[in-house]
Amino acid sequence: MKLITSIAGLLCLALAPAALAQETDDRDPDCCTSIMVSRGASTDGSVITSHTCDSWYRTWVNLTQGTTYERDTVTAIYDGRLHTEWVNDQTGLKVKGEIPQARQTYSYLDTAYPCINEKQLGMGETTISGRKELRNKQGMFYIEELQRIALQRCTTARDAIRLMGELIEKYGYADSGECLTIADPKEVWHFEVFGEGPDKIGGVWAAVRIPDGEVGVSANISRISTLNLKDKEHYMASKNVFDVAKRLGYWDGKEPFKFWKAYSGKNYQGVYKAYSVRELFILNTLAPSLKLDDTLEELPFSVKPERPVSATDVMALLRQTYEGTDLDMTRQLKVAVKQKDGQTDTIVSPKANPWMRPDEIEMLNGIRPGVVNRVRLVAVPQCAYSTVIQLRSWLPDAIGGVVWFAMDNPGQSPRVPLFCGITDLPAIYKVCGNHRHRDDAALWHYREANKLAAIKWGSRRTSIEEGYRHFEQKGQLELPFVEARYQALLQSEGEAAARKFLTAYSADFIGATLLYWDELANRYWDESRFGL
């Protein structure tokens, strides 16, 4: 079986070039999707943020414990942690600088883009690029390091935004345009940041709260428009937000100021139209009566959904390939088949899948060559990992915050619950699979089955869908038991015992998904070997 797994791994490598692309210092501008749900828009009063990390970034995950420091010290700020291969791997790491350490830090889940801490402060991320001339790599902070420091030190979304703003002003911002979707159990905010240009290492940023009862989305487009900074309940921005735009000639000071127009240098009729398909689809799915389209100068910043949104609704949106709509690529990939009566009919090829390369599409598109419309999907095979973060104010932080976590393509992979109160993760989660095929990296236990399923998607998709739905239902059905068991242990045996239970539960859940996907991969490989 080891040989079979290795050969399957080589096959997967051949089919996943995007996930293993040559490393570059620049961020993928067509990378990541985040959906935000305010407390008043969710089915149960939880706040939700999310993230699909859609590129070749590292997949190892670790729980970094909070620490108390008895005396003043400093902490290093890094460049390169996005591409390390295992926990504590120092290869390629560069120290950008040092800042004073906090006397106390909180535990946080250390994903490529750190995503949650023990106080139910959660974050999603999408790259929005913006004007290249704004970037100044002499600044100290990349976006993932801002996230890490904020999660170690803050308990609310507002505090995290203020701290990141202070760090940017004092030490500088080195990254391209970025968006963070920052949530706590009461609020969710949409935060965007750009550099300040070649002459200054600071940065410029704005943050807008998703109004209670509404939902928002970020998908590689700067979304913040007008700023009403008098409304402190819903708006925040850097002190220089208007001055930088004037100084650099991006705003004349006369026309109404729009943050996205000043700092992204793009528009919805031009470059943005290619990107906004995900945002249009998600907003129209949640609020179909608005009938939004890409002729608008800008999409609404947020919308009121026509029914309450659950965590599983967000999971389903992150699986989207637009099947059954005019955007569905596979409906155009048809082949001719002979019927029993001798007549010829056309059907969607059983080999067609939403993630095919252009050469594969042309091979299957013989009936009407050249008509396939390729659009950017929400679920893509180059995804490293994805999160749906659910934050619940009525529960203790340790059990109230849960990350529904998946590796590889969110359209194929199962989600596992990682609670704020866990104290460790299985060793197989602490090794990255995006550098090379590794049996000791969890990513490949999902990716092998997913890639082999895609080869014959018409016949194998059912078993993949049955798998991820089984674990989704398992997680939702067992959640009330886990909550009750945690609180009972907390009362009877103390916090250590309660957290040990959560840690073991998440580890067992992870193990079950790995075993299930290994069995799928073995079945698919046997089918391929024996022509089944």
Residue pairs with C-beta under 8 A, 6 or more apart in sequence:
1 522
4 522
4 525
4 529
5 439
5 448
5 521
6 437
7 525
8 448
8 452
8 521
8 525
9 437
9 439
9 444
9 448
10 437
11 451
11 452
12 437
12 444
12 447
12 448
12 451
12 452
13 20
13 437
15 451
15 454
15 455
16 381
16 382
16 447
16 451
18 55
18 56
18 380
18 381
18 382
19 55
19 56
19 381
19 382
19 383
19 384
19 434
19 447
20 56
20 434
20 435
20 436
21 55
21 56
23 56
23 83
26 176
27 127
27 129
27 175
27 176
27 178
28 54
28 55
28 127
29 127
29 129
29 176
29 220
30 54
30 220
30 275
30 376
31 53
31 54
31 55
31 126
31 127
31 220
32 51
32 52
32 53
32 54
32 55
32 125
32 126
32 127
32 219
32 220
33 50
33 51
33 52
33 54
33 126
33 217
33 218
33 219
33 220
33 278
33 282
33 318
33 378
34 49
34 50
34 51
34 52
34 124
34 125
34 126
34 179
34 181
34 217
34 218
34 219
35 48
35 49
35 50
35 124
35 215
35 216
35 217
35 282
35 314
35 317
35 318
36 48
36 49
36 50
36 124
36 181
36 183
36 188
36 190
36 210
36 215
36 216
36 217
36 218
36 302
37 46
37 47
37 48
37 49
37 188
37 210
37 215
37 309
37 314
38 47
38 187
38 188
38 210
38 211
38 212
38 213
38 214
38 215
39 45
39 46
39 47
39 185
39 186
39 187
39 212
39 393
40 212
40 213
40 214
41 212
41 213
41 214
41 215
41 304
41 305
41 308
41 309
42 48
42 308
42 309
42 310
42 311
43 308
43 309
43 310
43 313
44 310
44 392
45 392
45 393
45 394
46 185
46 311
46 390
46 391
46 392
47 183
47 184
47 185
47 186
47 187
47 188
47 390
47 391
47 393
48 183
48 188
48 309
48 311
48 314
48 388
48 389
48 390
48 391
49 122
49 123
49 124
49 181
49 182
49 183
49 188
49 389
49 391
50 124
50 181
50 314
50 318
50 386
50 387
50 388
50 389
51 113
51 115
51 123
51 124
51 125
51 126
51 181
51 386
51 387
51 389
52 318
52 378
52 379
52 380
52 383
52 386
52 410
53 111
53 112
53 113
53 125
53 383
53 384
53 385
53 386
54 380
54 382
54 383
54 384
55 382
55 383
55 384
56 382
56 384
56 434
57 82
57 83
57 112
57 113
57 384
57 434
58 81
58 82
58 83
58 84
58 85
58 112
58 384
58 432
58 434
59 112
59 384
59 385
59 407
59 432
59 433
59 434
59 441
59 442
59 443
60 84
60 85
60 86
60 87
60 429
60 430
60 431
60 432
60 441
61 109
61 110
61 111
61 385
61 405
61 418
61 425
61 429
61 430
62 87
62 109
62 110
62 425
62 429
62 430
63 107
63 108
63 109
63 110
63 422
63 423
63 424
63 425
64 107
64 108
64 109
64 110
65 107
65 423
66 104
66 105
66 106
66 107
66 108
66 118
66 152
67 104
67 105
68 103
68 104
68 105
69 101
69 102
69 103
69 104
72 100
72 101
73 100
73 101
74 98
74 99
74 100
74 101
75 98
75 99
75 100
75 101
75 149
76 95
76 97
76 98
77 95
77 96
77 97
77 98
77 99
77 140
77 141
77 145
77 149
77 171
78 93
78 94
78 95
78 96
78 145
79 93
79 94
79 96
79 142
79 145
79 174
80 92
80 93
80 94
81 93
81 112
81 144
81 145
82 112
82 113
82 144
83 92
84 90
84 91
84 92
84 93
84 432
85 91
85 431
85 432
85 435
86 430
86 431
86 432
87 110
87 430
96 140
96 141
96 142
96 145
96 174
97 140
97 171
99 140
99 149
99 167
99 171
102 152
102 153
105 152
105 153
106 117
106 118
106 119
106 151
106 152
106 153
106 154
106 155
107 117
107 118
107 423
108 114
108 115
108 116
108 117
108 118
108 148
108 151
108 152
109 115
109 116
109 117
109 403
109 418
110 148
111 385
111 387
112 144
112 384
112 385
113 123
113 124
113 125
113 143
113 144
113 147
114 123
114 144
114 147
114 148
114 151
115 122
115 123
115 124
115 147
115 151
115 387
115 389
115 403
116 122
116 123
116 151
116 389
116 401
116 403
116 420
117 151
117 152
117 154
117 420
118 397
118 398
118 401
118 420
118 421
119 154
119 155
119 184
119 397
119 401
119 420
120 184
120 185
120 391
120 392
120 393
120 397
120 400
120 401
120 420
121 150
121 151
121 154
121 155
121 156
121 157
121 160
121 182
121 183
121 184
122 182
122 183
122 184
122 389
122 391
122 401
122 403
123 147
123 150
123 151
123 160
123 180
123 181
123 182
123 183
123 389
124 180
124 181
124 218
124 387
124 389
125 143
125 144
125 147
125 178
125 179
125 180
125 181
126 178
126 179
126 181
126 218
126 219
126 220
127 176
127 177
127 178
127 179
127 220
128 176
128 177
128 178
128 179
128 192
128 218
128 220
128 221
128 222
128 264
129 176
129 177
129 220
129 264
130 176
130 177
130 194
130 222
130 263
130 264
130 265
130 266
131 177
131 194
131 250
131 263
131 264
131 265
132 176
133 197
133 198
134 177
134 194
134 195
134 196
134 197
134 204
134 248
134 263
135 174
135 175
135 176
135 194
135 195
136 172
136 173
136 174
136 195
136 196
136 197
136 198
136 200
136 201
137 174
138 172
138 174
138 201
139 168
139 171
139 172
139 173
139 174
139 175
139 195
139 201
139 202
139 203
140 167
140 171
140 172
140 173
140 174
140 201
141 167
141 168
141 171
141 172
141 173
141 174
141 175
142 174
142 175
143 175
143 178
143 180
143 193
146 164
146 167
146 168
146 173
146 180
146 193
147 180
149 163
149 164
149 167
150 160
150 163
150 164
151 160
153 163
154 160
154 163
155 184
156 184
156 186
156 187
157 182
157 183
157 184
157 187
157 188
157 189
158 187
158 189
158 236
160 182
161 182
161 189
161 191
161 207
161 236
162 236
164 191
164 193
164 205
165 205
165 236
165 238
168 193
168 202
168 203
168 205
168 238
169 202
169 203
169 238
169 239
171 201
172 200
172 201
172 202
172 203
173 193
173 194
173 195
173 196
173 201
173 202
173 203
174 195
174 201
175 193
175 195
176 194
176 195
177 192
177 193
177 194
177 222
177 263
177 264
178 192
178 193
179 190
179 191
179 192
179 218
179 222
179 223
180 191
180 192
180 193
181 188
181 189
181 190
181 191
181 216
181 218
182 188
182 189
182 191
182 207
183 189
183 389
183 391
184 391
185 391
185 392
185 393
185 400
185 401
186 393
187 209
187 210
188 209
188 210
188 216
189 207
189 208
189 209
189 210
189 236
190 207
190 208
190 209
190 210
190 216
190 218
190 223
190 224
190 301
191 205
191 206
191 207
192 205
192 206
192 207
192 222
192 223
192 224
192 259
192 263
193 203
193 204
193 205
194 203
194 204
194 205
194 263
195 202
195 203
195 204
196 202
196 203
196 204
196 240
196 244
197 244
197 248
202 240
203 238
204 238
204 240
204 241
204 244
204 245
204 263
205 237
205 238
205 241
206 224
206 227
206 235
206 236
206 237
206 238
206 241
206 259
207 224
207 235
207 236
207 237
208 224
208 227
208 234
208 235
208 236
208 301
209 233
209 234
209 235
210 216
210 302
211 234
211 302
213 304
214 302
214 303
214 304
214 305
215 283
215 286
215 302
215 303
215 304
215 305
215 309
216 223
216 301
216 302
216 303
217 223
217 278
217 279
217 282
217 283
218 279
219 275
219 276
219 278
219 279
219 282
219 378
220 275
221 260
221 264
221 266
221 272
221 275
221 276
221 279
222 259
222 260
222 263
222 264
222 266
223 260
223 279
223 299
223 301
224 259
224 260
224 301
225 258
225 259
225 260
225 261
225 298
225 301
226 256
226 257
226 258
226 259
227 235
227 237
227 241
227 257
227 259
228 234
228 235
229 235
229 236
229 237
237 259
241 259
242 251
242 253
242 257
244 250
245 251
245 257
245 262
245 263
246 252
246 253
250 261
250 262
250 263
250 265
251 257
251 261
251 262
258 298
260 266
260 298
261 267
266 272
267 297
268 276
268 294
268 296
268 297
268 298
268 299
269 294
269 295
269 297
273 294
274 376
275 376
276 294
276 299
277 294
277 327
277 375
277 376
278 376
278 377
278 378
279 299
280 292
280 293
280 294
280 299
281 320
281 322
281 325
281 327
281 378
282 317
282 320
282 378
283 290
283 292
283 299
283 300
283 303
284 290
284 291
284 292
285 317
286 303
286 305
286 306
286 309
287 303
287 304
287 305
287 306
288 306
289 306
290 300
290 303
292 299
292 300
311 388
311 390
311 404
312 472
312 476
314 388
315 388
315 404
315 410
315 415
315 472
317 378
318 378
318 379
318 386
318 388
318 410
319 378
319 379
319 410
319 411
319 468
320 377
320 378
320 379
320 411
321 328
321 329
321 330
321 354
321 355
321 377
321 378
321 379
321 411
322 328
322 329
322 354
322 375
322 377
323 330
323 354
327 373
327 375
328 354
329 354
329 356
329 361
329 372
329 373
329 374
329 375
330 348
330 352
330 353
330 354
331 348
332 365
332 368
332 371
332 372
332 373
333 348
333 349
333 352
333 356
333 361
333 364
333 365
333 372
334 346
334 347
334 348
334 349
334 365
334 367
334 368
335 346
335 347
335 348
335 349
335 364
335 366
335 367
336 344
336 345
336 346
336 367
337 344
337 345
337 346
337 347
338 344
338 345
339 345
346 367
348 458
349 364
349 458
350 456
350 457
350 458
350 459
351 364
351 455
351 456
351 457
351 458
352 364
352 457
352 458
353 454
353 457
353 461
354 377
354 379
354 411
355 377
355 380
355 381
355 409
355 411
355 454
356 364
358 374
361 372
361 374
362 369
365 371
365 372
377 411
378 410
378 411
379 409
379 410
379 411
379 412
380 409
380 411
381 408
381 409
381 450
381 451
381 454
383 408
383 409
383 410
384 407
384 408
384 434
384 443
385 405
385 406
385 407
385 408
385 443
386 405
386 406
386 410
387 403
387 404
387 405
387 406
388 403
388 404
388 415
389 401
389 402
389 403
389 404
390 401
390 402
390 403
390 404
391 400
391 401
392 400
392 401
393 400
394 400
395 483
396 421
396 486
396 487
396 490
397 420
397 421
398 419
398 420
398 421
398 486
398 495
398 498
398 499
398 502
399 419
399 420
399 421
399 482
399 483
399 486
399 487
399 502
400 420
401 419
401 420
402 417
402 418
402 419
402 420
402 479
403 417
403 418
403 419
404 415
404 416
404 417
404 475
405 415
405 416
405 417
405 418
406 413
406 414
406 415
406 416
406 446
407 413
407 433
407 442
407 443
407 446
407 447
408 443
408 446
408 447
408 450
409 447
409 450
412 446
412 449
412 450
412 453
412 454
412 464
412 468
413 446
413 450
413 468
413 517
414 446
414 467
414 468
414 470
414 471
414 472
414 513
414 516
414 517
415 468
415 471
415 472
415 475
416 471
416 475
416 506
416 509
416 510
416 513
417 475
417 479
417 482
417 505
417 506
417 509
418 425
418 506
419 482
419 502
419 505
419 506
421 486
421 498
421 499
421 502
421 503
422 499
422 502
422 503
422 506
423 499
423 500
423 503
424 503
424 507
425 506
425 507
425 510
426 442
426 507
426 510
426 511
427 440
428 440
428 441
428 442
428 445
428 510
428 514
429 442
429 510
431 438
431 440
431 441
431 442
432 441
432 443
433 441
433 442
433 443
433 444
433 447
434 443
437 444
438 444
442 510
442 514
445 514
445 517
445 518
445 521
446 513
446 514
446 517
448 517
448 521
449 464
449 517
449 518
449 520
449 521
449 524
450 464
450 517
452 460
452 520
452 521
452 524
452 525
452 528
453 460
453 461
453 463
453 464
453 520
453 524
454 460
455 524
455 528
456 524
456 527
460 524
463 520
463 523
464 520
467 516
467 517
467 520
470 516
471 509
471 512
471 513
471 516
474 509
475 509
482 502
482 505
485 501
486 498
486 501
486 502
487 498
489 497
489 498
489 501
490 497
490 498
526 532
